[in-house]
Amino acid sequence: MQKILSLLLILVALSGYSQDPDDLNKKVDRLIQENNSLNHRLDELQKQVDDGLWFNRLGDVAFIDKVFIYGPAPANVDNPTATGARNPLKFWTYVFIPKNIDPSKKYPLLVLPHGGVHGDFTTYHTHIVREMIAQGYIVVAPEYRGSTGYGEGFWRRIDYGGLENEDVFASRNYMVENYDFVDASRVGIIGWSHGGMIALHNVFEHPRDYACAFAGVPVSDLISRYGYSTDDYRELYHADYHVGKTPRENIEEYRRRSPAWQAHKLQTPLLIHTNTNDDDVFVLEVEHLIKSLKAEGKKFDYEIFKEMPGGHSFDRIDTKAARAIRVKIYKFLASHLNPPRPIKSVEDINKAAYLPMR
């Protein structure tokens, strides 16, 4: 949609001017920038609307908050010597606490990073968060650097596979440090796609701070991903405000950001899911991760699902088959985190998160 609007603006500009080409180019560039700025403003508005929906859809079972915290200083700044340029980057994070907890007791925490390049945490996750709340988990969902809905400046702070991982870790630490009923020894991290990649990097870099991790259809190898993706997608990485170079120009940087090339670091109980008909994170990426972990002699659990309906979202949608797969995920998490009311069946999920079902 953004490209269509930009093209229309260019056509309008070209049809309305017969003047110096340099002057015309400046006007077109200004129109494109104004369009981009408008898109970011619309994203901010959409975020505010969706935030309100959280209270409508989860307010009956959870205390909901959105707190402002900080992670490391930005990876890229225009002027590193400027006052404040190296200050920590501030960002928002969602907090969900079951209403029926006993504050005098300790409860497990799930860290839930969202997916998507420039994605954000939305009510798409409603049923999943309700399922977690029903089990007695505290949930934290960080809007790490590069997330959409917070303006162009924050959007351009993206650091895919880099400092975003430390933002997510900062959200974990915030919960442990600020809520006495969070059990620091029972913290798990769970994510899908880009969120699965972040989950992997977190346990690779901070193995003592997580009791377990689940990585669903995780982005695993940015080098192969760059190879099979479209030019539009590639440009998200080698943009001047991001990595700044292609894999050919700096392959070591892409390896550093790729879980499949960091498999030797695994020490934490891990479950991986992938799907052969995933048209977003191709199964070959996750197979590379699995083979790398095996080559390093690591113990972990995984399942490669065959042509499951739903493709990339096969275990997050609201079908009975998807809910049955989530039961497997919750059983794995419960074996390491010991929630007070673990989900053991699809019927348990239905009662926790859906209207009465057969």
HELIX and SHEET records of a PDB file:
HELIX    1   1 GLN A    2  GLY A   16  1                                  15    
HELIX    2   2 PRO A   21  LEU A   58  1                                  38    
HELIX    3   3 THR A  123  HIS A  125  5                                   3    
HELIX    4   4 THR A  126  ALA A  134  1                                   9    
HELIX    5   5 GLU A  152  TRP A  155  1                                   4    
HELIX    6   6 GLU A  164  ASN A  178  1                                  15    
HELIX    7   7 HIS A  194  GLU A  205  1                                  12    
HELIX    8   8 PRO A  207  ASP A  209  5                                   3    
HELIX    9   9 LEU A  222  TYR A  228  1                                   7    
HELIX   10  10 ASP A  231  HIS A  238  1                                   8    
HELIX   11  11 ILE A  251  ARG A  256  1                                   6    
HELIX   12  12 PRO A  259  TRP A  261  5                                   3    
HELIX   13  13 ALA A  263  LYS A  265  5                                   3    
HELIX   14  14 VAL A  283  ALA A  295  1                                  13    
HELIX   15  15 GLY A  311  SER A  313  5                                   3    
HELIX   16  16 LYS A  320  LEU A  337  1                                  18    
HELIX   17  17 VAL A  346  ALA A  353  1                                   8    
SHEET    1   A 8 ALA A  62  TYR A  70  0                                        
SHEET    2   A 8 LYS A  90  PRO A  98 -1                                        
SHEET    3   A 8 ILE A 138  PRO A 142 -1                                        
SHEET    4   A 8 TYR A 107  VAL A 111  1                                        
SHEET    5   A 8 VAL A 182  TRP A 192  1                                        
SHEET    6   A 8 CYS A 212  GLY A 216  1                                        
SHEET    7   A 8 LEU A 270  ASN A 275  1                                        
SHEET    8   A 8 ASP A 301  PHE A 305  1                                        
END                                                                             
